[in-house]
Amino acid sequence: MPYSTVWHWCVDRPEPVKRGTELRCFRCRPDVDNPTDPAAYAYLLGLYLGDGHLVTTARVPVLRIYCSDGWPGLIEACDVAMRAVLASKVQRVQKQGCVGVQSYGSHWPCLLPQHGPGKKHERPIVLTDWQRPILEVHPGDFLRGLFHSDGCRTANRVTTRGRHYIYPRYMFVNESSDIMGLCQWGLDLLGVAWRMNRRNSLSVARRDAVATLDRHVGPKS
């Protein structure tokens, strides 16, 4: 084969076509035409830190977030958030009692740098310098993701001097002290009073604090 032919193949070859998530990764391409919705990113990050798992050992990384069958609205909200952040396709895989909402994409690790081997509570979970400003602007969305994964809004019943009272409160339970610290940080940003009722459990019970979370989080649906 002539040398000139090979030379032209090497020099004149077209630029590789960017496909899929590469076109939407704002960490790799700050000039993306269809940028990630930062509020959706904050929400998805909260879901991931609670019930999410990023597999990077396969040929293409896959993000999976598990949602209970009892919360179809949460399943839909997770699907919508994945598409708003990066995904072009989202799959729903039925498991026993839950649905795995998942999306394959080479650039999920770029946007979820907290991934790593082992369980989340057995490794450090620390925000990067570029994540913190996003969550500072959208703390309510971040908290919504955390509470929609590892939290709940319940009716607390107490008896005082023979009188029965029922009042709403939010609970967040997580074995990771780092993730618990991020939840506390987000609540502080919103001015929401909280207390630790157990080592791994946080409670929001004051009337004004519950009202604030009702505006930003709300019960699962």
N, C-alpha and C positions, 0 to 999 in steps of 0.2 A: 504494500500500500504506500502511495507517495507520502513523503514527509509533509508536504504542503497541505494535504487533505487532513491529516491528523492534527496539524497545527491549527487549522481553521476550526476543527471540531472543538478544540480546547479553548481557543480565544473567543470564538463567536457564539459559544453555546448560550442559550437564553438563561436569564436569571431563574432560579427555582421558584415555582409558584407557591405562594403562601396559602395554606388551606386551614380550614377548621378553626380551632381555638387560637392558632397563631395570629389570626387577624384581629382577635379581640383581647389579647393579653396586654393590659395596660402597663404591666411591669416590663414587658419586652418591647412594646411599641407604644410610646406615649402619644403618638399621633393617630391612634386608631379612629376610624370613621364612626364606629358605633361603640362609644366608650361604656365601660361598666357603670351601672347605676350604683353609686356609693352607698345609698341606704340599703339596697338589696345585698350588697357585699357585707355590710355590717350584720345584717340579719343572718345571712348564710354562714358567716364566721361563727356566730353564736350557736347556730344549729350544729355546725361541725364540731365545735368544742364540747358540745353535749353528747349528741348521739351519732356523730359522724366518724368516718374512717376513710382514709386516703391510701389506696394500694398503689405503690410505685414499683413493685417487683415485676408486674406484668409488662407486656410489650408496650401497651399504652396505659398510662395511669388512669385509675377510675376512682371517682369520688362517690361514696355511698353514705346516705343518711337514712337511718331507720326510724319510721314513724308508725305509731300504733294504728291498727285498723279502726280503732274507736274515734280517731280524729281525722276524718276525710278532708276537712278544711286545712289542716296542717300539711297533709300530703300534697294538696294542691299548692299551698303557699311555698313549700319547699321546691316543688317543680318550677314554679314561676321564678323564684329567686335564682335557681341554677341557670335558667335561660337568660335572666337579666344580667348575670355576672359574666358568664363565659360560654355556657353550653349551647350547641346548636341542636342537639338531640338529648332527650332525657328518657330513661326507661324506668318503669315501675315493676319491681320483681316481688311477687307475693311470697311472703314467708309465713310461718306459723304465728298468727297473731299480730303481724306487722307487715309493712311494705317497705322494701328497700328502694328508695328513690336514688337513681344512680346516673352518672354521666361520665363517659370516657373523654379524655382530653389530655394532650401532652403538656398543657400549660397549667393544669390545676396545681402542681407543686409550686409554681411561681407565686400563686395567689394565696396558698395555704402553707406558709413556711413552718407552721407548728407541727407538721406531720413528722413522723419518725417511727422507728421500730418500738414495739412494746406498747403497753397501756399508757394512756395520757397521764394518769396519776403517778406513774413511776418514772417520768422524765420531766424536765423543765418545760413549762409552757410560758413563753415570753413574747410580747408583742415586738415587732420590728419598728424601726424609726418611721417607716412609711405607713404602717397600719395605725399607729396611735392617733395621728391627726384625723383620719377618717372616722374613727370611733368617737373622738372628742366632738365631732360635728354631729354624729348620729348615735349617741349613746342609747336612745330609746329603742332604735332598731336592733342594736347589739343585744340589749337586755331582752327584747322580745324573742330573739333566737335562743338565748340561754334559757329563759323560762319556758319557752315552748318545747325545749328538749328535755332538760333536767329539772324543770320546775312545774308549778301548778298554782291555780287560784282555788282556794277551798273556803268552806264555811266552818269557822272555828266555834265550838260550843263550850261555854264556861258557865259555872254555877258559883255565884257569890252571895253569901248570906241567904241561901234558899231561893234566890232568883236566877233564872236561866237567861243567858244572853247568847246571841248568835251574831258573829261579825265576820266579814270576809278578811282573808289575809293571803299573801303570796308566800310560797315556800320554794326554796332552791336548794337542791341536794347534789353535791359532787364530791368525790373522793380526792380530787386534785386541789391542793392548797393554792396553787397558782391560778387555776380557773376560778376558784372561789374568790381569790383576791381581785381578779378582773371583774367579777360580778359586783363586788363591793365598790370598786373604783367607778364602774358605770352608774351605780346607784348614787354615789357621792356627786357625780357630775350633774345628776338630775335633782340633787337636793333631797333624796328619798332616805328617810330614816330606816335603819335596819338593825337587826341584832342576830347574833349567833345563838340559836337555841340548842345546838349540839355541835360537836367537833366538825361535822361535815354538812351541817344544815343551817341555812339562813332564813330568817323570818322577817317579813314586812307586814306590820299589823296596824300601825297608826292610821287613823282615818284619812288624813291628808296624804300620807304616803301611798296608801292603797289607791286613792283617787288618781294620783299621778301615774301610777303603773297601769291603771285602767285606761288612761289616755294613750299610753305608749305601748303597752303589752296586751292587756285583755286576756280573757280566758281562751283556752284552746277550743277549737271547733271542729 
